[in-house]
Amino acid sequence: MWWKLVALMSAATVLIFCIIPVRTHAALFDPANLPPKLTIRTMVANMYFTPGTIVAIAAIIAVATALGIWIVRSA
């Protein structure tokens, strides 16, 4: 049962990070100056949320919660 919950949590996290738009700084890129390394912190700092993104995240969390409850009850 625990591995199903871990898989569900991982899938929900990946889906949430996939739907969030990320601002790019392509116009500011200078080939002579290499950009700093991409880290989770910089990636999260460049994310922005639209109303549709918030609704999609809420829907993903609601479905994952319902599946989690179903998994726990069936075990």
N, C-alpha and C positions, 0 to 999 in steps of 0.2 A: 504494500500500500504506500509506503513512504516514497518509493521510487516514482510512483505515478504522480504524487503531489509535487515532487521535485521537477519532474518533466513538465507538469502543468505550469509551475511557477516559472521555469526557464522559457517555455514557449510564450507565456504572457509577457514576460520581460522583453523578449526579442521582438514580439509584435509591437509593443509600445514604443520601443526605440526605433523601429522601422518606419512608423507613421509620423514621427515628429520631424517637421522640416528643420533643416540646418542651414544657417546663414553661411555663405561662403565669402571669402575675401579674395576671389580670383583677380579682381581688378587691381588689387594692391600687391599682387605677387611680383617680386623682383628676383629674377634668376640669380643675380649676384649675391643677394642676401637670402640664404636658405631660411625657410620658416622654422619656428621651434617645433620640436617633436609633438606629434599628435598624441594627446593623453585623454583619458576619460574626462578629466576636469575641463580641458579646453573644448572638448566636444559638447559637453553639457552646457558650458557657458555660451556656446554659439547656437543653442536651440531656441526656438521661439514657438509660442503656442497660439494657434488660431482657435476660434470657437469650434470649428469642426474637429480639430485635433483633440480638444478637451472632451467632446462628446464621444469620439472614437475610443479614447483611453478609458472613459467611464464604461462604455459598452464592453470592452475587452476585460476590464476588471470584474464587471457583473457576470459575464459568461464564465470566467475563470473561477469566481467564487461559487457559482451554482455547480460547476463541475467538481470543484473541491468538496462541497457538501455531499454531492452524490457519491463521490469516491469514498468518503469517510463513512457514510451510511451503509454502503454496500459491503464494507469489510467487516 
